[in-house]
Amino acid sequence: MTLPSIKTLDVVLIAALSAGIATYLGCKQPPRYRLLAMGVGLAWLLGLLLNYWIVESRKLSYTSIDFYAYYIGAVATNREQSYFQRHIHNRIANEVGIGVTDTLAYPPTLPLLLRPLISTPPYEASLLWFALNSAVLVASLVVIDRVFRLERPGLRLACWMIPLLFAPVVLGFYLGQINNFLLFMYSLCLLGIGRNRPILTGVSLALPAWIKVFPLASILYFAWKRQWRIFSSAVLGLLLVGWFTYSGSPRLTEEYFSTVLPNVMDKPEEGVDHLNLSVSGVVTKILAPTSAKVIPLTRKPKLAHAVRRAANLVIVLLTILGCTRAIRFGGRGTPTDEFILVLIASLLILPRLWDSSLVLLLPAYFWIAKGWGDLPHPTWRDLTIPLTSISLFGFHRVIWTLANPDKLPRPWYLLCFPTIGVLLLWGLFVRRCVGGAAKLDTSVM
């Protein structure tokens, strides 16, 4: 008996996920909304198939480039070699038939977890990775949907359409990024907050913190709020994942913390300012770009260094101000607004932030929709900021990819739209927290 190919399994999974979405959204709804739910399911089917075709056909230059970096890291870890070293990275890439990719700047946690995939050739592994990414994205949305429980069926269906129109989701599929898995862990963390499950809340942040550093900010937030059960659960999770990482590759773990991490956190990565969406990246675009693809306002590196620090400090201070409200966890007034605010701020102050990482903002849009739907007289004007931010993410891709196929240099102000979108969302949550919007959290329980 011949086993079905990976491509066949992927298509079957995509069809099953789409049918599952339609069934899930249409369950216990009036006939009109069941029909609309079927339409949402069909849209997901077409959207996932389109993204799958992009990955499967390999017609675009950088298809699955990030996943291939993970793959090389997994091969190197399996051989106890340093994937941080460019010559080792390139040698393995040549051996397994992968084109040019960037070296991986993550701790060995992710490569260790992905070692089972290296028994499959890179291209076939990328198709499996797409299937996993699709399933995890849908699972994340189901968890978010169950956490926030939007009461208006039409608004709920509209929220489920957001990921299909959200540029970071599409880019994450195209590059083969890990961010959908981080989104799932953050969704579990929100579930723990809403259901008053401190262990789930804390443990859910441990693995993301060992893949990308910024989730540590959320863990420190719970320590500041004296939520010791959440904090201690997160620390225990960090220790367990750390033990797994260090025991699996002690030399690479030590190299990461002694050499790679200090270099990553020191300053924005050189030569890719046109893609860096953090506040530091925008300041660098304006005052001291190292990328030939940016036309700056001026070139003053010392001023850029000072402005980067000042801008990040302002974001940190205003975020702290927004989180000073006394909130009782597990009672009336859960910290959803503050938690999302800390997440957004931690993304903004990173030395380097790419489009695909913004998929982690999806819970923010669901939460805003929840608050909007609970208003006695909601108006579309109240959704101006979130809709504008979503549009700005897509506008950036139009300017950089579709309207600039040859990747010619562009003025700095045409490369900052996603950052403006994130800043708008961050400012909205600062206002919600300071203005007492946390009372909306009572409906999450």
C-alpha positions in Angstrom: 0.0 0.0 0.0 1.4 3.4 -1.1 1.5 6.1 1.6 0.0 9.5 0.6 2.6 12.1 -0.2 3.3 15.1 2.1 1.6 17.4 -0.4 -1.6 15.3 -0.3 -1.5 15.3 3.5 -1.1 19.0 3.6 -4.0 19.7 1.3 -6.2 17.3 3.3 -5.2 19.1 6.5 -6.0 22.5 5.0 -9.4 21.3 4.0 -10.0 19.8 7.4 -9.0 23.0 9.2 -11.2 25.1 7.0 -14.2 22.8 7.5 -13.4 22.8 11.2 -13.5 26.6 11.3 -16.8 26.7 9.5 -18.3 24.1 11.9 -16.9 25.8 15.0 -18.1 29.3 14.1 -21.5 28.0 12.9 -22.2 25.9 16.0 -25.4 26.9 17.9 -25.9 29.9 15.6 -29.0 31.0 13.6 -29.2 29.7 10.0 -28.1 33.1 8.6 -24.8 33.0 10.6 -24.2 29.4 9.8 -24.1 30.3 6.1 -21.8 33.2 6.9 -19.6 30.8 8.9 -19.4 28.6 5.9 -18.2 31.6 3.9 -15.5 32.3 6.5 -14.5 28.6 6.3 -14.3 28.9 2.5 -12.2 32.1 2.7 -9.8 30.2 5.0 -9.6 27.3 2.6 -8.7 29.7 -0.3 -6.3 31.7 1.9 -4.4 28.6 3.2 -4.3 27.1 -0.3 -2.8 30.3 -1.7 -0.2 30.5 1.0 0.6 26.8 0.6 1.0 27.3 -3.2 3.5 30.0 -2.5 5.5 27.7 -0.3 5.1 24.6 -2.4 5.9 26.2 -5.8 9.1 28.0 -4.6 8.5 30.7 -7.2 9.6 33.5 -4.9 13.1 34.2 -3.8 12.9 33.8 0.0 10.3 31.1 0.4 10.8 29.3 3.8 14.1 31.0 4.3 13.6 31.3 8.1 12.6 27.7 8.4 15.7 26.6 6.5 17.8 28.5 9.0 16.0 26.5 11.8 16.6 23.4 9.8 20.4 24.1 9.5 20.4 24.9 13.2 18.8 21.5 14.0 21.4 19.7 11.8 24.3 21.6 13.4 22.9 20.9 16.9 22.6 17.2 16.1 26.3 17.2 15.1 27.3 19.4 18.1 28.5 22.1 15.8 27.9 25.9 16.1 25.2 27.2 13.8 26.2 30.7 14.9 29.4 30.4 12.8 28.8 31.5 9.2 31.3 28.9 7.7 29.6 26.0 9.5 26.1 27.3 8.5 27.1 27.6 4.9 28.8 24.2 4.8 25.7 22.5 6.2 23.5 24.5 3.8 25.5 23.2 0.8 25.4 19.6 2.1 21.6 19.5 2.5 20.9 21.6 -0.7 19.7 24.8 0.9 20.3 28.2 -0.7 21.6 31.3 1.1 20.0 32.0 4.5 20.9 34.1 7.5 22.5 32.4 10.4 20.2 31.6 13.3 20.5 33.9 16.4 18.3 31.9 18.7 19.4 29.7 21.7 19.6 26.0 20.8 16.1 25.3 22.3 14.3 25.6 19.0 16.9 23.6 17.0 16.8 20.8 19.6 13.0 20.7 19.3 13.1 20.5 15.5 15.7 17.7 15.3 13.0 15.1 14.3 12.4 17.1 11.1 15.9 16.7 9.8 15.2 13.1 8.9 13.1 14.6 6.1 14.8 16.5 3.2 14.6 20.3 3.6 11.9 21.0 1.0 9.6 18.3 2.3 10.3 19.4 5.9 9.2 23.0 4.9 5.9 21.6 3.7 5.4 19.8 7.0 6.3 23.0 8.8 3.6 24.8 6.8 1.0 22.3 7.9 2.1 22.6 11.5 2.0 26.4 11.3 -1.5 26.3 9.9 -2.8 24.0 12.6 -1.2 26.0 15.4 -2.5 29.3 14.0 -6.1 27.9 13.9 -5.6 26.4 17.4 -4.4 29.8 18.7 -7.5 31.6 17.3 -9.8 29.0 18.9 -8.2 29.6 22.3 -8.4 33.4 21.8 -12.0 33.1 20.7 -12.8 31.1 23.8 -11.0 33.5 26.1 -12.7 36.7 24.9 -16.1 35.1 23.9 -17.4 37.8 21.5 -21.2 37.9 21.9 -22.0 39.4 18.5 -21.9 36.7 15.8 -21.2 39.1 13.0 -18.3 40.7 14.9 -16.9 37.3 15.8 -16.9 36.2 12.1 -15.2 39.5 11.1 -12.4 38.9 13.7 -11.8 35.5 12.2 -11.2 37.1 8.8 -8.5 39.4 10.2 -5.7 36.8 10.0 -6.4 36.2 6.3 -5.9 40.0 5.7 -3.1 40.5 8.2 0.2 40.9 6.4 2.4 39.5 9.2 0.4 36.2 9.1 1.0 35.9 5.3 4.6 36.8 5.7 5.1 34.3 8.5 3.8 31.5 6.2 6.0 32.6 3.4 9.2 32.8 5.5 8.4 29.7 7.6 8.6 31.6 10.8 8.1 30.3 14.4 5.8 33.1 15.5 2.5 31.2 15.2 3.8 28.8 17.9 4.6 31.8 20.1 1.1 33.1 19.5 -0.3 29.8 20.7 1.7 30.0 23.9 0.6 33.6 24.5 -3.0 32.5 23.8 -2.7 29.9 26.6 -1.3 32.6 28.8 -4.3 34.8 28.2 -6.5 31.7 28.9 -4.7 31.3 32.2 -5.3 35.0 33.0 -9.0 34.8 32.1 -9.7 31.6 34.0 -7.5 32.4 37.0 -5.0 29.6 36.4 -1.7 31.0 37.5 0.3 27.9 36.7 -0.9 27.8 33.1 -0.3 31.6 32.8 3.3 31.3 34.0 4.4 28.1 32.3 3.0 29.3 29.0 5.7 32.1 28.9 8.7 29.8 29.6 9.2 28.3 26.1 8.7 31.6 24.2 11.3 33.2 26.4 13.8 30.5 25.5 13.1 31.1 21.8 12.9 34.9 21.7 14.0 37.1 24.6 11.2 39.6 24.7 8.6 37.4 26.6 10.8 37.9 29.7 9.2 41.3 29.9 5.8 39.7 30.5 7.3 37.5 33.2 8.8 40.5 34.9 5.4 42.2 34.7 3.9 39.5 36.9 6.7 39.9 39.4 6.1 43.6 39.6 2.4 43.0 40.2 3.4 40.5 43.0 1.6 37.7 41.3 4.0 35.2 42.8 2.3 32.0 41.8 2.4 33.1 38.1 6.0 34.3 38.5 7.2 31.2 40.3 5.5 29.0 37.7 7.2 31.0 34.9 10.6 30.7 36.6 10.1 26.9 37.1 9.2 26.6 33.4 12.3 28.6 32.5 14.4 26.3 34.6 12.9 23.2 33.0 13.3 24.4 29.5 16.8 25.7 30.4 17.7 22.3 31.7 16.4 20.7 28.4 18.4 23.2 26.4 21.7 23.0 28.3 21.6 19.2 28.6 21.0 18.9 24.9 23.7 21.4 23.9 25.8 22.9 26.7 28.5 24.4 24.4 26.0 26.2 22.2 24.0 27.4 25.1 27.1 29.0 26.6 28.1 30.5 23.3 24.7 32.0 22.9 24.7 33.8 26.2 28.3 34.8 26.1 28.6 36.0 22.5 25.3 36.0 20.5 22.8 37.5 22.9 25.0 40.5 23.9 25.6 41.3 20.2 21.9 41.0 19.4 20.8 43.3 22.2 23.5 45.8 21.8 22.2 47.6 18.6 20.1 47.1 15.5 21.5 44.6 13.0 23.5 46.3 10.3 22.5 46.3 6.7 18.8 45.5 7.2 17.5 48.8 8.6 14.9 48.9 5.8 13.3 45.9 7.4 13.7 46.7 11.0 10.4 47.9 12.5 11.3 48.5 16.1 11.6 52.1 17.4 15.4 51.7 17.3 15.1 50.6 13.7 13.0 53.6 12.7 15.5 56.0 14.4 18.3 54.3 12.6 16.5 54.7 9.3 16.1 58.4 9.9 19.5 59.3 11.3 22.1 56.7 10.6 21.1 53.8 8.3 23.6 51.1 7.5 21.4 49.7 4.7 21.9 51.0 1.2 18.2 50.6 0.6 17.2 53.5 2.9 17.4 57.2 2.0 17.8 58.9 5.5 16.9 62.4 6.6 20.5 62.9 7.7 23.5 60.9 8.9 24.4 61.5 12.5 25.3 58.2 14.3 25.9 59.8 17.7 22.5 61.6 17.6 20.8 58.3 16.5 22.3 56.5 19.5 21.0 59.1 21.9 17.5 59.3 20.3 17.2 55.5 20.3 17.8 55.3 24.0 15.5 58.3 24.7 12.6 56.9 22.6 12.8 53.4 24.2 12.9 55.0 27.7 9.8 57.0 26.9 8.0 53.8 25.8 9.1 52.0 29.0 8.1 54.8 31.3 4.6 55.3 29.7 4.1 51.5 29.7 4.9 51.5 33.4 2.5 54.4 34.0 -0.2 52.5 32.2 0.4 49.4 34.4 0.3 51.3 37.8 -3.4 50.6 38.3 -4.0 48.1 41.2 -5.7 45.1 39.6 -6.9 42.0 41.4 -6.1 38.9 39.5 -8.8 36.3 39.2 -11.4 38.8 40.5 -13.3 41.7 38.9 -10.8 43.4 36.7 -8.3 41.0 35.2 -5.1 42.5 33.7 -5.7 41.8 30.0 -5.2 45.4 28.9 -2.0 45.7 30.9 -0.6 42.3 29.7 -1.3 43.2 26.0 0.3 46.6 26.6 3.5 45.0 28.0 3.6 42.7 25.0 3.3 45.5 22.5 5.9 47.6 24.3 8.3 44.7 24.5 8.1 44.4 20.7 8.7 48.1 20.2 11.8 48.4 22.3 13.6 45.4 20.7 16.8 46.2 18.8 15.3 44.4 15.8 11.7 43.7 15.0 10.5 42.1 11.7 7.0 42.1 10.1 6.3 38.4 10.9 6.6 39.0 14.6 3.6 41.2 14.6 1.3 38.2 14.3 1.5 38.3 18.2 -0.8 41.4 18.0 -3.8 39.3 16.9 -5.1 38.9 20.5 -5.1 42.7 20.8 -7.5 43.1 17.9 -9.8 40.4 19.3 -9.8 42.1 22.7 -10.5 45.6 21.2 -13.4 44.0 19.2 -14.7 42.5 22.5 -14.7 45.8 24.2 -16.3 47.5 21.2 -19.0 44.9 21.0 -19.9 45.3 24.7 -20.5 49.1 24.3 -24.2 50.0 24.5 -23.9 52.2 21.3 -20.7 51.2 19.4 -19.7 53.3 16.4 -17.2 52.5 13.6 -15.3 55.6 14.7 -14.2 53.7 17.8 -12.4 51.2 15.5 -10.4 53.8 13.6 -7.1 53.0 15.3 -7.1 49.2 15.1 -8.3 49.3 11.5 -5.7 51.9 10.6 -2.9 49.8 12.1 -4.0 46.7 10.2 -4.0 48.8 7.0 -0.5 50.2 7.7 1.0 46.7 8.0 -0.4 45.8 4.6 0.6 49.1 3.1 4.2 48.5 4.0 4.2 45.3 2.0 2.6 47.0 -1.0 5.3 49.7 -1.0 8.3 47.5 -0.4 7.3 44.3 -2.3 4.7 45.0 -5.0 5.6 48.7 -5.9 9.3 48.1 -5.6 10.1 44.7 -7.1 13.8 45.6 -7.7 14.2 46.7 -4.1 15.5 50.1 -4.9 16.3 52.6 -2.1 13.3 54.3 -0.6 13.0 57.4 1.6 12.9 56.5 5.3 9.3 57.8 5.7 8.0 55.2 3.3 9.5 52.3 5.4 8.0 53.2 8.8 4.3 52.4 8.3 4.2 49.2 10.4 6.0 50.9 13.3 3.4 53.7 13.2 0.7 51.0 13.3 2.2 49.3 16.3 2.7 52.7 18.0 -1.0 53.5 17.4 -2.0 50.2 19.0 0.4 50.8 21.9 -1.0 54.3 22.5 -4.5 53.0 22.5 -3.7 50.5 25.2 -1.9 53.1 27.3 -5.0 55.2 27.1 -7.2 52.2 28.0 -5.1 51.3 31.0 -4.7 54.8 32.3 -8.4 55.7 31.6 -9.7 52.7 33.4 -10.7 50.5 30.5 -9.6 47.5 32.5 -13.2 47.2 33.9 -14.0 45.6 30.5 -12.0 42.6 31.6 -14.8 41.4 33.9 -16.4 39.7 30.9 -13.4 37.5 30.3 -14.0 35.3 33.3 
